């Protein structure tokens, strides 16, 4: 009899637990991002609380990890990969413009709310353009009024152009020159994403037609523009005063700063630099401007105009190109990181600019480097169609398959913008 009573008691407890579970699940469904008046801030693309469908990582909390994504432009297929950096998995993929596989997306930039823009560089027979995507479903637009947000749920779910409701706007830039350097200015509201501006510059490959543009972050409207000196603006970043910096590629070894308010332009020659190859740029919290290209990383202090050039591969002239560059945070704090075309990640001391170590990561043709909000270092392989999440403490890494021909080496996570002192 005691055993029967025990069984009945256990069954009753199980029924109560099941009822509670169903009620909890119903409550979660009722607060989803489905176009009603709820307050859910789910930040991934599948409606869960993390990127892999379970609930072990809450990426909706009010912390730095609220927007823990890296956004990678897949130049070879005209798409954009959204990768959850905590779980190292791609959670969405988007068409970046109106020209399909010919969009030629390249630079990406992420604001303090997590929203991002991607620049379509040189679409065949068309002008460049900039496209904004929302990171959170609550910030997307229910254009077809069906009560849900229709958006990508993973790498195989790519919506046709303008049918993904997390695409917010697209703005044509130019012609004649192709857009390259791209950067948010960090003046948006961090909680709502409203406000802020996007800076873009174009490259005419030494033809003198370069321009810079200042776009409204909410609408994409071009608010200001002007001549951009130099042979070819290539990588872009914003400093702590909102000034837009870009590094020139091609024949002109120089940095240029555009003042946020006056639009005044200041050009700084890069001493002792190889003129034909300048790619990445990052600015640290001290206002130091870091650039990368060919065999060199350069540390430039705009306060006293001093520059330090670090030879990355002196034993192998002509065989190593360094592209992306990023300043560390948390796990990677105190160091600057770049990658080279031979598949090596290079760690430099942030104070001296000297190389600390260099170690192999993945397939050759490493293009972009970024830091996520936990301080892990990410690099992108154009040749391998992969991204790598590297633990700087152990030199171990996780491989994440992405789209075809990734070519991003800008601020793919938003961490570099957080590193600078953002104007109030």
N, C-alpha and C positions, 0 to 999 in steps of 0.2 A: 504493500500500500504506500509506504514511504517513497519507493522508487517512482510509482505512478504520480504521486503528488509532485515530486521533483520535476518529472518530465512535463507535467501540466504547467508548473511554474516557469520552467525554461521557455516553453512555447509562448506563454503569455509575455514574458520579457522580450522575446524575439519579435512578437507582433507589435509591441510598443515601440521598439527600436526601428522597425520597418516603417511604421506610421510617421515617426519623427523624421526619418530619412526622406520620405516622400514629401513631407511638408517643407523640409529644408530645400529640396530640389525645386519644388514649385515656387518657393520664394525667390530662388536664384533666377528661374525663368522669368518671373514677373518683373525683375529689375534689370533685364538685359537691354543691350543697345539696339532696340528694334524700332526706333523712331517715336516712341511715346515719351512721356514726361519723366522718365526715370533719371537716376543720377549715377549710373554705372560708368566707370572709367576704364573698362576693359581695353587693354592696349595691344592685344594681339589680333590676329586675323581670323581665329577660329572660334571665338566666343568663350574660350576657356580662360583660366587664370594664368596659364603659361603657354609655352609654345608647343608642348607635346601632348596636350589633351588631358593631362592629369592636374592635380592641384598642389604639386610639391614646391612650386616657386611662385609666390604671389608677386607678379609684376605690376599690380595695380595699387600698391601701397604708396604712401606719400613720402617717397625717398628718391635718391638718385636713380634707382633701378626702375622707376616708373616708366622711363623711356629708354630701356636698355636694348636698343636695336643698332645694327650697323646696316647702312643702305649702300648697296654696291651696284654701280651701273654696268650692265652687260652690253658692251658696245657691239659685239658681234651679232646680237639678235634684237637689239632695240628695246631692251627691257631693263627693269630695275628689280633687284632682289632685296627683300626686307628680311634680315636675319636676327633672330633673338640671340643676344650675346650670352645670356645666362645659360641657356640650354644648347647653344651652338647648333641651331636648326633654322632653315629658311621657312618663314611662316607666311610669306606672300610674294607674288611677283606681278609686276605691272608693266603695261605698255607705256612708254615715256612720252610719246608724241603722235602726231597725225600721220607719220610716214612709215609705220610698221617696223620691219626689220632694218630699214634704212634710217631710223631716227638718229643714230650715232650718239647715244648718250655717253657722257664722260664724267664731268665733275658733279659731286653731290655736296650738299651742305645741310646741317641740321640745326634748328633753333633750340632755345632753352625749354620750350614746351614739348619738343620732340618732333614737331612737323618738319618736313624737309623739302628741298627743291633739288631737281636734277636738271642739268643743262645738256641739251641736245646740240652737239658741236657743229657738225657739217652735214646735215641731211642732203642726200643727192638731189640737186636741182631745187633746193628750197633754203629758206633762211633758218638760222639757228633759233632755238626757243628754250624757254625755261618753264618747267612744270612743277607745281606744288602738290604734295601728297600729305594727308593727315595721318599721324601715327595712331591716334585713338579713334575707334568707331564712333564715339559720341561727337567727334568733330567733323565727321563725314556728312554728306548731303544726300538725303533721300529724294533724288531727282524724279524718280518715276512714281513717287507717292504710294508705294506699296506697303509701307509700314515697316520695312526692314532695310538695312544697309547692304546693298549688293556689292561685295568686294572680294578680292582674291583670298583664298584660304590656304594657298600653298603654291609651290613652284609649277605644278601642272594645271593650275586654275588661273589662267591669264585672261581677263575680260577684254573684249574689244575696246578700242579707243573710245573714250567718253562714257563707257558703260560701267566702269568701276567708280563707285560713288565716294571713294576716298581720294580720288583725283579732284583737286579744288580749283585750279586754274592753269592755263597755259598762255604764255606771252611770247610773241615773236620778237627776236633780237636781230637787228640788221635788216637786210644785207648792207654792205658786201662781205664783211669779215665774219669769221666763225667765232662764236662765243666759247670762252674757256674758263678763266678764273671766276669763281662763284663763292659768295660768302654771305651768310646772315650777319646782321649787325648786333644782335642780342638785345635790342630795345623793345622786343615784344613782351607782353605780360606772361610770366612763366606759368601761371596757373591756367589761363584761358587761351594763350597763344595769340591773342589779338595784338595788332600793332607790329612794329618792327619793319625792317627793310631788307631787301636782297640786293647785293652789289654783284655786277657782272661786267667783265671786260672782254673785248673781242680782239682777235689776232688776224692781221692781214699779211703776215710773213714778210715784213720789211717794206710793204707798199705804202705805209704812212696813213692808212685808213683806220687805225685802231681807235676804239671808243670805249668809254666806261658808261655804265647805266646804273641808276638807282631806282629800284622797283618798290612799290607798295606791297608789304608782306601779306596783306589781307586780300587784295584784288589782283595783284600782278601788274597794275598800271605803272607805266614808266613815268617817274616823277622828275628825273633830271638826267642829263647826259652831257658828255664832254669828250674832248680829244684825250686819248691815252698814249703818252709818249713811250717810245721804245719800239723794238723790232717785232715782238710778239708776246703780249701778256699771256702767261701760261698757268701759274698756280696763284690762288688768292686766299687771303685771310684778313681778319679784322683785329685791330688792337683794342686796348682798354679804353680808349677815348672815342671809339666808333669809327676810326679812320680805316679806310680800305687800302690794303697793300696787295701788290702783285709783283711777281718776279718775271723778268723778260727772258725769253728763250731766243734761239736763233743766232743773231749776230751781235746782240747787245747785252753785255753783262751788267745788269742794273736792277735795282729795286725801285718801285714807285709807290708813293702814298697819296691817296686822295682824301682831303679833309671832309669829314662828314657834313659839316654845315656850309662852309664856304665853297666847297668843291675845288679849292686850290690844290694844285698838283706839285709834289716835290719828288725829284728824281735823285737817287743815290747810286753812284757807280759801285760795283763790287770789285774791290782791288784783287789783283792776282788770281782772278777766276778765269776758267775756260769759257769763252763766250758762247759757244755753240750748243750748250746743253744745260738748261735750267728748268726744273720741273716743280718739285714740291716746295711748300712754304708752311711754316707754323710759327705762332707767336706765343711766347711763354708769359707768365704772370709778371715778370720783370720788364716786359716790353721788348725783350730780345727777339729779333727776327731770325729764324732758322730757315735756310734754303738747301735744296739738294739737287744734284744733277751731275751726270758723267761720273768722274772719279772723286768728286768733292762734296763735303757738307760744309756750309758756311754759317758762322755765328756773327750776326751784325747787331751792334748796339747803336740805335739811332740817337741816343743822348750825346755820345761823344764821337760818333761816326767811326768807331773802331770795328774791325772785322777780323775774325779768325777763320782761316780755311783749313779744313782737316782732310788730308788725303785718305780716301777710304781703301783703295787697293793699289798702293804704290808698286807692289811687285808684279802687277798684271796690267800694265798700261794698255788702254784701248779695249779691254775685254769686259769691263764692269761698268754698268750704268746704275746710279742710284736715283730713284724716282720719288716715292712718297717719303714723308717725314712727319713725325708727331712727337709731342712732349708728353712725358709720362705722368701718371697719377696713381695714387694708392700703391699697388704692388710694384709699379714701374716708376714711381716718383723719383726725381733727382736725375733722370736720364732722358736722353733724346734718342729716338729710334728711327732707323731707316732700313730699307732693303735694297738689294742689288739684283742685277739681271741674271746672276748665277745662282740665285736661290738662297742667298744668305741674309739673315737678319743681323743688323749691326747696331750695337749699343754704344752710345757716347755719353760722357760725363756732361751734365747740363751746365756746369760752371766753367769748365776748361775747354770743352769741345773735343777732348781727346777720346780715342776709341778705347772702350773697356773690354769688349769682346765681340767676336763675330762667329756665328754658328749656322750650319745649314738647316733649313726648314722644309722647303718643298721643291716643287718643280721650278725650273728657270722661268725667267720673264716675270719677276716679282715687280708689281707696279705700285700698289697703294699700301700705306701704313696708317693705322689708326689705333687709338687707345679706347677701351670701353670704360664704363663707370666703376668697375671693380679694379681697373688697372691692368687687365690683360691686354697684351699686344696682338693686334690683328694685322695680317698682311694678305694681299690678294695676288694670285698668280694668273696672269693673262694666258700663259701657255697651258696651264693645267685646268682652267675653269674651276678654280677652287679658292676658298678662303681658309686661312689658318688662324686659330686662336691659340696664342702662345702664353704659357706661364713663365714669366721672366725669372722666377726663382729657381725653376728646375730645367729650363730650356726644353720642356716637353710641349707638345701641341696636339690639337684636335683639328681634323680636316673636315671642312664643310663644302660639299658640292654646291655650286651656284650656276649661273647662266653662262653663255658662250662669250668668250673674249672680254672678260671684265677689265676695265681700264680706269678705275677710280683711284686718285691719290690725293683727295681733298679731305675735309673734316667729315668723315662718314658717320660719326657717332654723336657729335655735338660736344664732346669733351673739350676740344681745343677752345671752343667759345666759352665754356665754363671756366677754363683756366685763366682767362683774362679778366680784368676788372671791368665789368659791364656797366655802362652809364645808367644812372637812375632815370 
